[in-house]
Every structure is written in C-alpha cells, then in structure tokens.
Amino acid sequence: PDVRLELTELATLRAIHLLRTERMDLAFIRRTSEWDAGEFMVQPFLCDKHMLALPSNHHLARLAEVEVELLKNEPFVLFPREQLPSWYDLIMSICLEAGFTPNVVQEARTSFTIRGLVAAGMGVSIMPQAVEWEERAGLTYRPLKGVLPRSPVVGVWKKGDNSPLIWNMLDHVITAGEDWEEQRQASYQP
C-alpha cells in the first residue's frame, strides 16, 4: 500500500544516472558498454532481434525479410551517437558488414520520435523488435535477413538494495515477459 509505481521512458544513460543517485530503484534497459555493471545487480529479461522500421508504402515493405545490403541507398533515421555510442556503433557495424556506411539524414533522441519520422517518410531505421508492437499509421517493420547481433534487455538495480519490492516487480515483469514472448511468436505474421 505504500508503494508508488512510476513508469518512465528514459535513455539508458539517464536511467543509470537515476539509479546511481538513488532516484530510481529499478530500470529495464538495453545492455550496453556505456555503464559499469559492477555497481549494479543485473537480471536478464529478454534478447531482441533487430527489425527494419520503414514507411508502409516503401518498396521494401513488400518483402517478407530484408537483406541489409538493400539498405545501401536508403536514408537513415538514428539516435545521435553521443546519446548511446554502443547502439549507434552496432547499427554502423551491421551496415559496414553489408558493405556500406548508412546515410544518416536525421537524428532523434527517442525511439518514439524515430518511429514518427520513419512513418512520415524521412527514412528507415534499424530498431529492436520490441518496438514493433506499437501500431502507427504509415509505419511497418520487416525482419532483417541473416545472423545479426541481438539486443539484450536487463533489469538493473543498485547492489545492496535487497528490497522485496524489487524482487516482486522483477518476478511480475519477467513472468509477464515470458507470456508476451509466447503470444508474440504465436501471432507474428510478416
């Protein structure tokens, strides 16, 4: 009864800062090299594939899977590198392995904004699969063909914080995540 649950979408580095300063108890973030896991407890949650986000009327939207090489001449919408270097570098490495450097025409600080810009026809983006469930007019997703790195999501909290509230929340979210993954796999139709 004395618990206040506040859900907030933040950039990973901002969430880590709030955990360090004890203004946040638990965060679900993408595992990146920008923070030292040594000061935190880490609980794996899920591991996302990467998807291509593109305008619904884009010529590649008719394909069931898209080869990364086909993105060579496409404009890209991405996070700025300074916001999350490891994510930016991962996208760059996926493209470089396919033989090209992406043409980044627009940067945005939130995935919500990136998806809006893609839906508006500004370009394409490579995003974690978890975002594909937000339906938005003008936006579609396609799996990327080939073996690509995955994007791990973990629950993170400060070492030494053994609050039963954290463990109860982790248990609830992880169980719900397993159910969600089963439903997603059963209902996915490209």
N, C-alpha and C positions, 0 to 999 in steps of 0.2 A: 504493500500500500504506500510506502514512502519512496517509491522509485519513479524517477522521471525519465522517460524514454524519448530521446530526441534524435530523429533520423536526419542526417545532413549529407548532401553530396559535396565532397571536397576533393581537391587534388591530393595525391598521395603524400607529397612532402608537407602539405599543410596539416593533414591528419597526423603525420608523425610528430610534427611540432606540438600539436594539441595533446597528444599522448605524453610527450616528454614533459610538458608543463602541467600535466595532470588536469587539463580542462576537458579531457575526453577519456573515457575508461576503456573503450573497445572500438577498433576500427576494422573494417574489411577492405583490404587494399590489394593492389597488384604487387606481387613480389618483384622488387627492382633492386638495383645495386646502389641506389641513392641513400639508403639508410642502413645502419648497422643493426642487424638482428640480435647482436649480443646483449643489448639492453632491454630486449623485449621477449615475451613469450609469443610463439608463433604456432597457430593451428591451421594446417591446410584445409581449404574449403572446397575449391574446385579448380580445374585447369581448363581454361578456354582455348578453343581453336580460334584462328583469325578468319574473319569474313571480309568480303569486299562490300562496302556500302556504296551504292551508286543510284543515280536518279532512275526512277521506274521506267522512263522512256529511253534509257541509254541502250545502245545497240548490244552491249554485253549482257544486258538483263535477260535476254532470250536464252542464254546458255545455262545449263544446269550447274556447271562448275567453270571457273575462270582460271586460266593459266596466268601466272603473274607476268609472264613475258608480254601478254596482250595489253598490259597497262603502260607500256613504254611511252606512248604518246599522249597519255591522259593527264589532265591537270589534277593535282592532289590537294586535298584539304587536310591539314595535320595539326597536332599540338605543336607549340613552339618548343624547340629543343631545350631551351633553358628551363622550361617547366618540368620536364621529365626526360632527361637525356637518354636513359636506357630504353624507354619506349620509342622515342624518336629514332635512336640508333638501330633498334630492332627492325623498324619499318624500312629504314635505309638499307640495312643488310639484306632483307628479303628481296628488295628491288635490285640491289647490286648483284646478288647471286643470280638474278634473272637477266643480268646484262645491261642494266640502265640505272641512271640516277633519276629519281622522281622529280617532276616539275611541280614544286610546291607553289601554288598560286595564292593560297590563303591559309592563315593560321588562326586557330581559335583555342581558347583556354578550357572549354568544357566539351565533353562528348555530345551534350545536348545541342550546342551551337554548331559543332562539326556536322552532326546529322542534319540540322536545318539547312546549312549551306549546301550539303550534298543534295538534299531534296530540292533545293532551289536551282540546281544545275551548275553550281560553281566548280564541281569536280567530283572525284571519287576519293574514298578513304579506306584504309585497312583498319578494322576495328575488332575488338573482342566479340566473340559470338554472343555473349550475354546481352548485348545491346539490341540484338535483332528483334527482341520481343516487344519493343516499344513501336507500336504501329504509327506511321506518319505518312500522310499523303505525299506522294511523289518520291518515296524512298523505298528501295528494295535491297536485299542482301543476297549474295551468292557465295558459296564456299570457294575457297582458293584451292586449286589443284596442286597436289604434290605434298611432300613432307615439309611442314613448316614448324618453327618453334611454337610452343604453346605459351599461354599467358596465365601463370598461376595466381589465384586469389587466396589470400590467407587472412585469418582473424589475428589481430595483433593487440597486445596489451602489455603494460609495464611489468617487468619482472618484480616479483614480490607482492603483486596485487592478487591475492587469492580469494577475492570476493566471490561468494556463491552466485551473485548476480551475473558475473561474467560467465561463469560455467553454465548457468541456466540458459543464458542468452546464446552461447555457443551451441549448446545441445539443441536448442529450439531451431536455430538458423541452419545448422548442419543437417538436421533431420529434414527440415523443410526443403533444403537444397537438394538432398537425395531424391525426394519426391518430385521436385521440379525437374531434375535432370531426366528421370524416368518419363515424365509427361512430355518433355521437350523431344526426347528421342522418339517416342511413340507418335507424336503429332507432326514431326518435321516433314514437309513436302516442298522440295525446291520448285 
